[in-house]
Amino acid sequence: MKQTKSGKSDIILHTLNPYDPEMQHYISLSKKIEQLMNNAEDENDSCIPIELVAEFCVLQEELYQKALKKNKEEAN
């Protein structure tokens, strides 16, 4: 998902279990957003509901914090 890939996404995807239900939901939301963006007619098309983006961002932050905590625990 090129448009929403970030350092946070990379950390989340490389640290947490992809089979965890929260991770499955995160990946599903990411794919849904990517699909909606790809189906947009142009870059100004309001193709993604703001609620979907908000849900993705909140979940991403929660998972990012979990990933940071896991990395810190593994470092100790």
DSSP file (Angstrom, degrees, kcal/mol; ACC not computed):
  #  RESIDUE AA STRUCTURE BP1 BP2  ACC     N-H-->O    O-->H-N    N-H-->O    O-->H-N    TCO  KAPPA ALPHA  PHI   PSI    X-CA   Y-CA   Z-CA
    1    1 A M     >        0   0    0      0, 0.0     4,-1.1     0, 0.0     3,-0.5   0.000 360.0 360.0 360.0  88.8    0.0    0.0    0.0
    2    2 A K  T  4  +     0   0    0      1,-0.2     3,-0.3     2,-0.2    32,-0.0   0.845 360.0  55.5 -63.7 -39.2    2.2    2.7   -1.3
    3    3 A Q  T  4 S+     0   0    0      1,-0.2    -1,-0.2    31,-0.0    31,-0.0   0.818 120.3  27.9 -69.6 -31.1    0.1    5.7   -0.3
    4    4 A T  T  4 S+     0   0    0     -3,-0.5    -1,-0.2    26,-0.1    -2,-0.2   0.360  86.8 123.8-113.9   5.3   -0.2    4.9    3.4
    5    5 A K     <  +     0   0    0     -4,-1.1     2,-0.3    -3,-0.3     3,-0.0  -0.430  35.2 159.1 -63.6 138.2    3.0    3.0    4.0
    6    6 A S     >  -     0   0    0     -2,-0.1     4,-2.2     1,-0.1     5,-0.2  -0.913  58.9 -92.5-148.6 174.7    5.0    4.5    6.7
    7    7 A G  H  > S+     0   0    0     -2,-0.3     4,-2.3     1,-0.2     5,-0.2   0.871 125.8  56.1 -59.0 -36.4    7.7    3.7    9.2
    8    8 A K  H  > S+     0   0    0      2,-0.2     4,-2.8     1,-0.2    -1,-0.2   0.935 106.0  49.5 -62.3 -46.3    4.9    2.8   11.6
    9    9 A S  H  > S+     0   0    0      1,-0.2     4,-3.0     2,-0.2     5,-0.2   0.920 110.7  50.3 -59.8 -43.9    3.4    0.3    9.2
   10   10 A D  H  X S+     0   0    0     -4,-2.2     4,-1.8     1,-0.2    -1,-0.2   0.923 112.1  46.7 -60.8 -44.9    6.8   -1.3    8.6
   11   11 A I  H  X S+     0   0    0     -4,-2.3     4,-1.1     2,-0.2     5,-0.3   0.925 114.6  47.5 -63.2 -44.8    7.5   -1.6   12.3
   12   12 A I  H >X S+     0   0    0     -4,-2.8     4,-2.3     1,-0.2     3,-0.7   0.950 113.7  46.5 -60.5 -50.8    4.0   -3.0   13.0
   13   13 A L  H 3< S+     0   0    0     -4,-3.0    -1,-0.2     1,-0.2    -2,-0.2   0.781 117.0  43.4 -67.3 -27.8    4.2   -5.5   10.1
   14   14 A H  H 3< S+     0   0    0     -4,-1.8    -1,-0.2    -5,-0.2    -2,-0.2   0.574 121.6  37.4 -93.5  -9.7    7.7   -6.7   11.1
   15   15 A T  H << S+     0   0    0     -4,-1.1    -2,-0.2    -3,-0.7    -3,-0.2   0.809 102.9  64.6-108.9 -42.3    7.1   -6.9   14.8
   16   16 A L  S  < S-     0   0    0     -4,-2.3    51,-0.0    -5,-0.3    47,-0.0  -0.473  89.4 -94.3 -93.6 158.9    3.6   -8.2   15.5
   17   17 A N    >   -     0   0    0      1,-0.2     3,-1.6    -2,-0.2     6,-0.3  -0.537  26.6-149.6 -69.8 119.7    2.0  -11.5   14.8
   18   18 A P  T 3  S+     0   0    0      0, 0.0    -1,-0.2     0, 0.0     9,-0.1   0.648  94.9  59.7 -67.7 -12.7    0.2  -11.3   11.4
   19   19 A Y  T 3  S+     0   0    0      4,-0.1    -2,-0.1     5,-0.0    -3,-0.0   0.499  76.3 111.9 -93.7  -4.5   -2.4  -13.9   12.6
   20   20 A D  S <> S-     0   0    0     -3,-1.6     4,-2.6     1,-0.1     3,-0.3  -0.468  77.6-123.6 -65.1 138.1   -3.5  -11.8   15.6
   21   21 A P  H  > S+     0   0    0      0, 0.0     4,-2.2     0, 0.0     5,-0.2   0.860 111.5  51.8 -55.7 -38.1   -7.1  -10.6   15.1
   22   22 A E  H  > S+     0   0    0      2,-0.2     4,-2.4     1,-0.2     5,-0.1   0.904 110.9  48.2 -64.4 -39.6   -6.1   -6.9   15.4
   23   23 A M  H  > S+     0   0    0     -3,-0.3     4,-2.8    -6,-0.3     5,-0.2   0.900 109.4  52.6 -67.1 -39.8   -3.4   -7.4   12.9
   24   24 A Q  H  X S+     0   0    0     -4,-2.6     4,-2.3     1,-0.2    -1,-0.2   0.907 111.1  47.3 -60.8 -41.3   -5.8   -9.1   10.5
   25   25 A H  H  X S+     0   0    0     -4,-2.2     4,-2.8    -5,-0.2    -2,-0.2   0.913 111.5  50.9 -66.1 -42.8   -8.2   -6.2   10.9
   26   26 A Y  H  X S+     0   0    0     -4,-2.4     4,-2.4     2,-0.2    -2,-0.2   0.928 112.4  45.7 -59.8 -47.3   -5.3   -3.7   10.3
   27   27 A I  H  X S+     0   0    0     -4,-2.8     4,-2.4     2,-0.2    -1,-0.2   0.898 112.6  51.6 -64.3 -41.0   -4.2   -5.5    7.1
   28   28 A S  H  X S+     0   0    0     -4,-2.3     4,-2.4    -5,-0.2    -2,-0.2   0.921 111.0  47.0 -62.3 -45.5   -7.9   -5.7    6.0
   29   29 A L  H  X S+     0   0    0     -4,-2.8     4,-2.7     2,-0.2     5,-0.2   0.911 111.2  52.5 -62.3 -42.2   -8.4   -2.0    6.5
   30   30 A S  H  X S+     0   0    0     -4,-2.4     4,-2.3     1,-0.2    -2,-0.2   0.919 111.3  45.6 -59.6 -45.5   -5.1   -1.2    4.7
   31   31 A K  H  X S+     0   0    0     -4,-2.4     4,-2.6     2,-0.2    -1,-0.2   0.886 111.8  52.4 -66.2 -39.1   -6.2   -3.3    1.7
   32   32 A K  H  X S+     0   0    0     -4,-2.4     4,-2.4     2,-0.2    -2,-0.2   0.923 111.1  46.5 -63.0 -45.0   -9.7   -1.7    1.6
   33   33 A I  H  X S+     0   0    0     -4,-2.7     4,-2.5     2,-0.2    -2,-0.2   0.917 112.6  50.3 -63.7 -43.4   -8.2    1.8    1.6
   34   34 A E  H  X S+     0   0    0     -4,-2.3     4,-2.5    -5,-0.2    -2,-0.2   0.920 110.5  49.6 -60.9 -43.6   -5.7    0.8   -1.1
   35   35 A Q  H  X S+     0   0    0     -4,-2.6     4,-1.6     1,-0.2    -2,-0.2   0.919 111.2  48.8 -62.2 -44.0   -8.5   -0.7   -3.2
   36   36 A L  H  X S+     0   0    0     -4,-2.4     4,-0.5     1,-0.2    -1,-0.2   0.894 111.8  49.5 -63.3 -39.7  -10.7    2.5   -2.8
   37   37 A M  H >< S+     0   0    0     -4,-2.5     3,-0.9     1,-0.2    -2,-0.2   0.899 109.9  50.8 -65.8 -40.2   -7.7    4.7   -3.7
   38   38 A N  H 3< S+     0   0    0     -4,-2.5    -1,-0.2     1,-0.2    -2,-0.2   0.803 109.8  51.0 -67.5 -28.1   -7.0    2.6   -6.8
   39   39 A N  H 3< S+     0   0    0     -4,-1.6    -1,-0.2    -5,-0.2    -2,-0.2   0.528  85.1 113.8 -86.4  -6.3  -10.6    2.8   -7.9
   40   40 A A    <<  -     0   0    0     -3,-0.9     3,-0.1    -4,-0.5    -3,-0.0  -0.342  67.3-137.2 -66.0 145.5  -10.7    6.6   -7.6
   41   41 A E  S    S-     0   0    0      1,-0.2     2,-0.3    -2,-0.0    -1,-0.1   0.864  80.5 -13.8 -72.9 -36.1  -11.2    8.6  -10.8
   42   42 A D  S >  S-     0   0    0     -5,-0.0     3,-1.6    -3,-0.0    -1,-0.2  -0.931  79.9 -87.0-154.4 177.8   -8.5   11.1   -9.8
   43   43 A E  T 3  S+     0   0    0     -2,-0.3    -3,-0.0     1,-0.3    -2,-0.0   0.671 123.6  54.5 -68.3 -15.8   -6.6   12.3   -6.8
   44   44 A N  T 3  S+     0   0    0      2,-0.1     2,-0.3     3,-0.0    -1,-0.3   0.450  78.6 116.6 -95.4  -1.5   -9.3   14.7   -5.8
   45   45 A D    <   -     0   0    0     -3,-1.6     2,-2.1     1,-0.1     3,-0.2  -0.520  66.7-137.3 -69.0 126.4  -12.0   12.0   -5.7
   46   46 A S        +     0   0    0     -2,-0.3    -1,-0.1     1,-0.2    -2,-0.1  -0.504  51.2 145.7 -84.6  72.6  -13.4   11.7   -2.2
   47   47 A C        +     0   0    0     -2,-2.1    -1,-0.2     1,-0.1    -8,-0.0   0.595  47.2  68.0 -89.6 -13.6  -13.4    7.9   -2.5
   48   48 A I  S    S-     0   0    0     -3,-0.2    -1,-0.1   -11,-0.0     2,-0.1  -0.932  81.6-125.2-116.1 120.7  -12.5    6.9    1.1
   49   49 A P    >>  -     0   0    0      0, 0.0     4,-1.7     0, 0.0     3,-0.8  -0.372  17.8-131.5 -60.7 136.4  -14.9    7.5    3.9
   50   50 A I  H 3> S+     0   0    0      1,-0.3     4,-2.7     2,-0.2     5,-0.2   0.807 106.6  61.7 -61.1 -29.7  -13.3    9.6    6.7
   51   51 A E  H 3> S+     0   0    0      2,-0.2     4,-2.5     1,-0.2    -1,-0.3   0.878 103.1  50.2 -63.6 -37.2  -14.5    7.1    9.3
   52   52 A L  H <> S+     0   0    0     -3,-0.8     4,-2.2     2,-0.2    -2,-0.2   0.906 111.7  47.3 -66.9 -42.5  -12.5    4.3    7.6
   53   53 A V  H  X S+     0   0    0     -4,-1.7     4,-2.7     2,-0.2    -2,-0.2   0.915 112.6  49.7 -65.1 -42.8   -9.4    6.5    7.6
   54   54 A A  H  X S+     0   0    0     -4,-2.7     4,-2.6     2,-0.2     5,-0.2   0.926 110.6  49.2 -63.0 -44.8   -9.9    7.4   11.3
   55   55 A E  H  X S+     0   0    0     -4,-2.5     4,-2.4     1,-0.2     5,-0.2   0.913 112.5  48.8 -60.6 -42.5  -10.4    3.8   12.2
   56   56 A F  H  X S+     0   0    0     -4,-2.2     4,-2.8     1,-0.2    -2,-0.2   0.926 112.1  48.1 -62.4 -45.9   -7.2    2.8   10.4
   57   57 A C  H  X S+     0   0    0     -4,-2.7     4,-2.2     2,-0.2    -2,-0.2   0.899 112.6  47.7 -65.3 -41.3   -5.2    5.6   12.0
   58   58 A V  H  X S+     0   0    0     -4,-2.6     4,-2.2     2,-0.2    -1,-0.2   0.940 115.1  45.5 -64.6 -46.6   -6.4    4.8   15.5
   59   59 A L  H  X S+     0   0    0     -4,-2.4     4,-2.7    -5,-0.2     5,-0.2   0.899 110.8  54.1 -63.6 -40.2   -5.7    1.1   15.1
   60   60 A Q  H  X S+     0   0    0     -4,-2.8     4,-2.4    -5,-0.2    -1,-0.2   0.918 109.3  47.7 -60.3 -43.2   -2.3    1.9   13.5
   61   61 A E  H  X S+     0   0    0     -4,-2.2     4,-2.3     2,-0.2    -1,-0.2   0.912 112.0  49.6 -65.5 -41.8   -1.3    4.0   16.5
   62   62 A E  H  X S+     0   0    0     -4,-2.2     4,-1.9     1,-0.2    -2,-0.2   0.933 114.5  44.2 -61.4 -46.2   -2.4    1.3   19.0
   63   63 A L  H  X S+     0   0    0     -4,-2.7     4,-2.6     1,-0.2    -1,-0.2   0.863 110.4  55.5 -68.0 -35.5   -0.5   -1.4   17.1
   64   64 A Y  H  X S+     0   0    0     -4,-2.4     4,-2.6    -5,-0.2    -1,-0.2   0.920 107.6  48.9 -62.7 -43.3    2.5    0.8   16.8
   65   65 A Q  H  X S+     0   0    0     -4,-2.3     4,-2.3     2,-0.2    -1,-0.2   0.900 111.6  49.6 -63.5 -40.1    2.6    1.3   20.5
   66   66 A K  H  X S+     0   0    0     -4,-1.9     4,-2.6     2,-0.2    -2,-0.2   0.909 111.0  49.9 -63.1 -41.8    2.3   -2.5   21.0
   67   67 A A  H  X S+     0   0    0     -4,-2.6     4,-2.6     2,-0.2    -2,-0.2   0.910 110.5  49.2 -65.1 -42.1    5.2   -3.0   18.6
   68   68 A L  H  X S+     0   0    0     -4,-2.6     4,-2.4     2,-0.2    -1,-0.2   0.921 111.9  49.0 -62.3 -43.0    7.4   -0.5   20.3
   69   69 A K  H  X S+     0   0    0     -4,-2.3     4,-2.5     2,-0.2    -2,-0.2   0.915 111.7  49.0 -62.3 -43.4    6.7   -2.1   23.7
   70   70 A K  H  X S+     0   0    0     -4,-2.6     4,-2.4     1,-0.2    -2,-0.2   0.919 111.5  49.1 -63.7 -43.2    7.5   -5.6   22.3
   71   71 A N  H  X S+     0   0    0     -4,-2.6     4,-1.5     1,-0.2    -1,-0.2   0.896 111.8  49.4 -62.3 -40.0   10.7   -4.3   20.7
   72   72 A K  H  X S+     0   0    0     -4,-2.4     4,-1.1     2,-0.2    -2,-0.2   0.912 111.5  48.6 -66.3 -42.2   11.7   -2.7   24.0
   73   73 A E  H  < S+     0   0    0     -4,-2.5     3,-0.3     1,-0.2    -2,-0.2   0.895 111.3  49.8 -63.9 -40.4   10.9   -5.9   26.0
   74   74 A E  H  < S+     0   0    0     -4,-2.4    -1,-0.2     1,-0.2    -2,-0.2   0.800 106.5  56.3 -69.5 -27.5   12.9   -8.0   23.6
   75   75 A A  H  <        0   0    0     -4,-1.5    -1,-0.2     1,-0.2    -2,-0.2   0.779 360.0 360.0 -73.4 -26.3   15.9   -5.6   23.8
   76   76 A N     <        0   0    0     -4,-1.1    -1,-0.2    -3,-0.3    -2,-0.2   0.456 360.0 360.0 -86.4 360.0   16.0   -6.1   27.6
